[in-house]
Amino acid sequence: MKLLTHNMLTSKCLKGVSVGYPLGINATEVTTSVVDFDPEFISRLIPKLEWHALKQASDIIGEKGYLPEALIADYENNEEFLKKVHHALLEIEVVSGNLVCPETGRSFPINNGIPNMLLNEDEV
Amino acid sequence: MSRPEYLAPPEIFYNEEEARKYTQNSRIIDIQVQMCERAIELLVLPEDQPCYLLDLGCGSGLSGSVLEEQGHHWVGVDIAQAMLDVAVEREVEGDLLLGDMGHGCPFRAGCFDGAVSISALQWLCNADKASHKPIQRLYKFFSSLYACLTRSARAVLQFYPENSDQMELVTQQAMRAGFYGGVVVDYPNSTKAKSFS
């Protein structure tokens, strides 16, 4: 699971959960890969991100302090910054661990890089 | 051949053996690729722009590979673990989630520039468990899908309706969830290939 996916993922499908965001994240295995850098894609993605959730996830899974506290101004023209966001979003992957619903504490295991978001019938 | 969705629920039907067979069958690959290319055409995405797409019932990532080739990033959801494991083996670029579309799409609002689904929706029309109510599951699916798309996004969902009643069932729930648009019948003489966009 890439941090981009984590940034979009919620547990709101659980019964009684209203927001379910951001999901807590625990990793037992993390890997990094090389993904082609596409500055246009990253620039267009940034307005859709919850920056705080990305920053937090990156601090836990990646290198602490790698991303700034707040989104910088004029990021479209800052290639160095876009490359950092690219790395955090697409190149760091959680291979195993779990995600945790912030409202109920329900845990979703991650195996083989795939979060298991299946719910029991009594949870929906 | 009888329809696979009559035989067992998807997470059971697509076991390791079926997942491998499915992904190695050149006829299936060709059909999936063509269907996905057609779906992308119907998405009418902005030209030459890499988009962030959702692939529902992504299976082993055959359709995802087509999305990648066209320069897009994607997230795939499927209920069959064995299919997703094959996707990991194939080293697809998209991110994968194990999930049941009938429980809703677990994303926050406005994430995706578009959604495709190739030959998966017919599975949602079944009641594989006593607790399954197809109308509710379809509505949950469509309403949560609608929410996680951006305002200008489209969803192109190709599937094989069993009959006109099933087509109607799916269309009604999609409309109820806020989608408009309609059914594109690519092969009018075939009862099999229809897509809803």
Contacts between the chains, C-beta under 8 A, distances in Angstrom:
chain1	res1	chain2	res2	distance
A	1	B	95	6.0
A	1	B	97	8.0
A	2	B	95	5.1
A	4	B	73	7.7
A	4	B	95	7.2
A	5	B	75	5.6
A	5	B	95	4.3
A	5	B	97	7.3
A	8	B	75	7.4
A	8	B	107	4.8
A	8	B	108	6.0
A	8	B	111	4.5
A	8	B	148	7.7
A	9	B	97	7.7
A	9	B	106	5.9
A	9	B	107	6.3
A	9	B	108	7.9
A	10	B	106	5.6
A	10	B	107	6.4
A	10	B	108	5.2
A	11	B	106	6.8
A	12	B	104	7.7
A	12	B	106	6.8
A	12	B	108	7.9
A	13	B	103	5.1
A	13	B	104	4.2
A	13	B	105	7.9
A	13	B	106	5.0
A	13	B	144	7.1
A	20	B	106	7.9
A	21	B	108	5.8
A	35	B	93	7.3
A	38	B	50	5.6
A	40	B	49	7.2
A	40	B	50	6.6
A	41	B	50	4.2
A	41	B	52	7.8
A	41	B	73	6.7
A	44	B	49	7.4
A	44	B	50	7.9
A	45	B	52	6.5
A	48	B	52	7.7
A	48	B	110	6.6
A	48	B	111	6.4
A	48	B	150	7.9
A	50	B	108	7.6
A	90	B	73	7.7
A	112	B	84	7.8
A	112	B	85	6.4
A	112	B	88	5.6
A	113	B	88	6.2
A	113	B	95	8.0
A	113	B	96	7.1
A	114	B	81	7.8
A	114	B	84	5.4
A	114	B	88	7.1
A	114	B	96	4.8
A	114	B	97	6.5
A	114	B	98	5.5
A	115	B	97	5.5
A	115	B	98	7.0
A	116	B	98	4.5
A	117	B	77	7.8
A	117	B	97	5.4
A	117	B	98	6.2
A	117	B	99	4.0
A	117	B	106	5.3
A	118	B	79	7.4
A	118	B	98	5.8
A	118	B	99	6.1
A	118	B	100	5.9
A	118	B	103	7.8
A	119	B	100	7.0
A	119	B	103	5.1
A	121	B	129	6.6
A	121	B	131	4.4
A	124	B	103	5.1
A	124	B	104	7.8
A	124	B	140	7.9
